[in-house]
Amino acid sequence: MEKKLITDLHEIVWKGKQNRKIGRIAEILKMLFIIIAATGCTKSRLEFDSFTPTSSSFVYNNSDAKKLNELYELVQPEKLFDQTDSEYLKIMKVSHFVYSFSEYDGKDNLSASDPISLFHEAKKGKTFRCVEYSVLIAGILQSIGFYARVVGLKMKDADIKESDYGAGHVVAEVFLPKYQKWVMIDGQWDAVIEYDGRPLNAVEVLQKIQNGKDVKIVGISWKSKLFFQRLYYKHWLKRYLYYFDTSTSNDLFSKEKKTDDSTIMLHAKDAKKISSFQTSIELSIGKYTTNVQEFYPKMPD
C-alpha cells in the first residue's frame, strides 16, 4: 500500500506541472505520508567496521586534464566565487549553481553521461535526474582541483523493489583538505549536511540520524526552507542510506565499459550482498566491504 500511495501521489505531482495547485497539494501529502511512515517505524541500527585497510581499493587521479580544462572554460567557476570564499563555501556555491542550472525531472533519461555533455544538454533546456546533478557537480569540483566522486545510495530492499518505485538515489562527494574527510553534496536538493559545524559524508549522515542527532542542512537554497521541508528531506534521504557504492577510479569522462572491478559497495555488517537493482538491473560490484575507512580513503594533498 505504501508503494501504491507514493506512486499515485508521485504521478499527481508530475501532472501538477500542468496544474500547479493540484501538484502542490499532492506534493505536500506525499511529504506528510513519508514523514508519518518513517516516524512510525522502528528501524534496526546499521553497524559498520572501521579500521585502516592494508591497501587502497581506489585509484584517484581525477579525470582527463584536457577534459577538465574544457569543462572549466565552459563553466568558468571562478565567476561563482569571491576571493575570501572558503573551500567549504565554494562546494556549496558549485552545488547551488548546478541545482539552478537545470530543473529536476526524475523520469528523464539522458543519453549523455559525462560532465561536458551534460552541461550542453542543460543549456538546451534538458532536465536532470539526481545522477546528472551529481556527475556535473563532481566534474566541476574536479576542474577546480578537488577530489570528487559520484556515490550511489540504495534502499534495504533495492534488489526487489519494482522499477517504478525509485529504490536508489545518487549524490556527489568531495574530499575537503581542511577537514581531511569526504563530504556529501546532494545536487538534486542543493543540500550539504553538517553536525556541530562539521560537514558529513553519506554514512555519517546515516549514523547521526540513527543516533538521534539533529543534523543541519546548510545548502544555499535551504536558507529559506521551512522546518517541515527540512524534516521531510531528512526522512526521505534516510530511506536510501543502506547501501553505498562508487567507482574505484575517478574518471568521469571515460566511455569504456566499466569492469567488474571498478565498483565498490559498502554495506552494514549484517546486511546481505545485493547483485541486482529493482529486480531487472544487474549490478557489477567488484568488491563488497563493511569497512567505512576503506570506502572513505584519506586523499593526498
Beta strands, then each sheet from edge to edge (+ up, - down):
strand 1: 147-154
strand 2: 168-176
strand 3: 181-186
strand 4: 191-195
strand 5: 198-199
strand 6: 216-217
strand 7: 243-247
strand 8: 263-266
strand 9: 276-277
strand 10: 281-282
strand 11: 287-289
sheet 1: 5+ 4- 3+ 2- 1+ 7- 8+ 11+
sheet 2: 5+ 4- 6+
sheet 3: 9+ 10-
end
